[in-house]
Amino acid sequence: MSTDDSSDRLVRLSRSISLHFSGTCPVKLTPYREGVDCWVDLVERFNAPLAVVRSAKSEIAVTRYDGIVDFGVEIEKQVRAAALLRLRGVATPAVLEWNRTTDLVREPSWMLLEFVEHAVANWEELDLHFQLGTIARCIHAIETTDPTLALFRRSGSWSDWITERILMRAAAAGRYIHMPKPDALRLALLTLIGRRDEAAKVLLHLDLRPPNLAVRGGRIVSVLDLGNAIVGDPLLELARIRGCGLLSPVFLRGYGLAPTGLDKEAAILDAFELDLVLLLVVVSLEGAVTLIEG
């Protein structure tokens, strides 16, 4: 993004945030970080603690690996997920205000969050693994009986939905690496995953990795970035955590399982981990947002 484009983005965003506070609150924005689908800026307001705002890079993105993604819908999901997690005692930044735009020219969709101070952590410290296991267990204790989770549910069966998502990612990755034929892969996935439909009823964060875990003083003080949250099978989450190298025996102890507690589910974990591995293949080779060619 050019300097002029960046300046225009910040002006539009600061004006939108100010208007949501009755236009009486001057807002100063400073670029902070850049996510896959959003900008993250520091927000300074008079007589208010430092905050951060996440705003859309593109309101509607069409990717090879996720299909159509509506950033406004994703923000609404994150707001609801944050409320649920905080209600259940899982620390995550408070949502101070949010906006789902109805005028793309005037303003983007955005979400204003409290700023959580944290530092780069040493994830070789196994106590962090134990804490993460405890956090994952708390998240997975939130089941679909909670009416707030309606927004996170998918139509049709879990096994059909996750199989089709993996196949979409396999098709995208197949441009670069050899993949089995789609029918063979679908049959193999459904054979493994098909019996997991009854388990697919809990909230999943689906991005529990170091960049999204705020650590301060050796403690995980906040879980960040709820944009991937869905209702599904906890084994999908555990497979992704394994793919990030954090599914250690100490993690499992924090999660409430013995070190061998997942041995009998190894093949299912392998199948679910394809969801992450194929995504990383595509993103690393094509970039985060890949428009489908007409």
Long-range contacts (C-beta under 8 A, 24 or more apart in sequence): 6-31, 9-39, 9-55, 9-108, 10-41, 12-106, 12-107, 12-108, 13-41, 13-53, 13-55, 13-107, 13-108, 13-110, 15-107, 16-99, 16-101, 16-106, 16-107, 16-108, 16-110, 17-43, 17-53, 17-97, 17-99, 17-110, 17-112, 20-97, 20-99, 21-45, 21-97, 29-53, 35-225, 36-283, 36-288, 36-289, 37-61, 37-69, 37-71, 37-74, 37-227, 37-288, 37-289, 38-71, 42-115, 43-112, 49-114, 49-115, 50-115, 51-96, 51-112, 51-113, 51-114, 51-115, 52-93, 52-112, 52-113, 52-114, 52-115, 53-110, 53-111, 53-112, 53-113, 54-110, 54-111, 54-113, 55-108, 55-109, 55-110, 55-111, 56-101, 56-108, 56-109, 56-110, 57-289, 58-289, 59-101, 59-104, 59-108, 59-109, 61-289, 62-291, 62-292, 63-289, 63-290, 63-291, 63-292, 64-168, 64-169, 64-171, 64-172, 64-282, 64-286, 64-290, 64-292, 65-168, 65-169, 65-172, 65-278, 65-279, 65-282, 65-283, 65-290, 66-165, 66-168, 67-168, 71-108, 71-109, 72-100, 72-101, 72-109, 74-227, 75-100, 75-109, 75-110, 75-111, 76-100, 76-151, 77-151, 77-152, 77-226, 77-227, 77-229, 78-111, 78-226, 78-227, 78-229, 79-111, 80-148, 80-151, 80-152, 81-152, 81-203, 81-226, 81-229, 82-226, 83-148, 84-142, 84-146, 84-148, 84-149, 84-203, 85-139, 85-142, 85-223, 85-226, 88-138, 88-139, 88-141, 88-142, 89-138, 90-135, 90-138, 90-139, 90-223, 91-220, 91-221, 91-222, 91-223, 92-222, 92-223, 92-224, 92-226, 93-222, 93-224, 116-214, 116-221, 116-222, 116-224, 117-214, 117-216, 118-214, 118-215, 118-216, 118-221, 118-222, 119-215, 119-216, 121-210, 121-213, 121-215, 123-210, 123-246, 125-218, 126-248, 126-250, 127-218, 127-250, 128-215, 128-218, 128-220, 129-246, 129-248, 129-250, 129-251, 129-254, 130-250, 130-251, 130-253, 130-254, 131-219, 131-220, 131-254, 132-208, 132-213, 132-220, 132-241, 132-246, 132-251, 132-254, 133-250, 133-251, 133-252, 133-253, 133-254, 133-255, 133-256, 134-254, 134-255, 135-208, 135-220, 135-223, 136-205, 136-208, 136-234, 136-237, 136-238, 136-241, 136-251, 136-254, 136-255, 137-254, 137-255, 137-256, 139-202, 139-203, 139-204, 139-205, 139-223, 139-237, 140-202, 140-203, 140-204, 140-234, 140-237, 141-202, 142-202, 142-203, 143-201, 143-202, 143-203, 144-201, 144-202, 144-231, 149-203, 149-231, 152-203, 152-229, 152-230, 152-231, 153-231, 154-230, 154-231, 154-232, 157-197, 158-193, 158-196, 158-197, 158-200, 158-232, 158-233, 159-190, 159-193, 159-194, 159-196, 159-197, 159-200, 160-190, 162-193, 162-232, 162-233, 162-236, 162-272, 162-275, 163-189, 163-190, 163-193, 165-275, 166-271, 166-274, 166-275, 166-278, 169-274, 169-275, 169-278, 169-279, 169-282, 170-274, 170-278, 172-278, 172-282, 172-286, 172-290, 173-278, 173-281, 173-282, 176-281, 176-282, 176-285, 177-281, 188-271, 189-271, 189-274, 192-267, 192-268, 192-271, 193-233, 193-268, 193-271, 193-272, 196-233, 196-235, 196-268, 199-233, 199-234, 199-235, 200-231, 200-232, 200-233, 201-231, 202-231, 202-232, 202-233, 202-234, 203-229, 203-230, 203-231, 204-228, 204-229, 204-230, 204-231, 204-232, 204-233, 204-234, 204-236, 204-237, 205-229, 205-237, 206-230, 206-236, 206-237, 206-240, 207-240, 208-237, 208-240, 208-241, 208-244, 208-246, 209-240, 209-241, 209-244, 209-246, 210-244, 233-272, 235-265, 235-268, 235-269, 235-272, 236-272, 236-275, 238-262, 238-269, 238-272, 239-268, 239-269, 239-270, 239-271, 239-272, 239-273, 239-275, 239-276, 240-272, 240-273, 240-275, 240-276, 242-269, 242-273, 243-273, 243-276, 243-277
